[in-house]
Amino acid sequence: MWVDKLDSLDQSDVVKHVKNLCLKYPNEFEVESFSNEVQALKFSVALFLPESIEIRNSGSIDILNVLYKEDLVSAFPNVHIALRICLTLPTTVASNERGFSKLKLINSYLRSSSGQN
């Protein structure tokens, strides 16, 4: 999962990815503090994960839950915001496409069935 990817990145890669995220959300993050938080999280996340969750298989929701449970949101505010953004963005638009498809069927049916009345 993402913790595995985070372990494999060196400092320059982390800074590059943090800068890319900061360019997309310029009002949310500060590059220097965000990259420092990611590096600190990289080393401290294993300490706070419960034994039931293996660090290699932990996902974004697991890390966010740990931040809330251990009251670490104030220690990692930028990571907290990034995780919330990541977890709230839709991954597909299939449901929207289905909605428009059904609307098109209903709309054409209503047009063909309406008469002079």
C-alpha positions, 0 to 999 in steps of 0.5 A: 500500500502507500506506506510501502511506497513511502518507504521506498522513496528518498527525500528528493522523491518525497519533495517532488511529490509534495510539490506536485500536490502543493501545485494542485492545492496551493492554499492548503499546503506549505511545501517545506513543512509538508515534506518534513511531516511526511518524513516524520510520519515515515518513521513514526507510523509503525509505532502507532499502528495497532498490532492488528494492522500490518504496516505493509498492508495499511492504507490511507484510511488506516493511517487517518484512523491512527492520526485521530485515535492517537490524537496526532492530527495537530502533529501532522496537519498537512498529512491529515489534510492530504489524507482527507483529500485523497479519501474524498476524491471519487475514483471513478465517474461510473455512477455519474455516467449511469445517472446520465444514461438513465436520465436520457432513457427517461427523458426520451420515454417521456417525450415519446409518450406525451401527446397533445394533452 
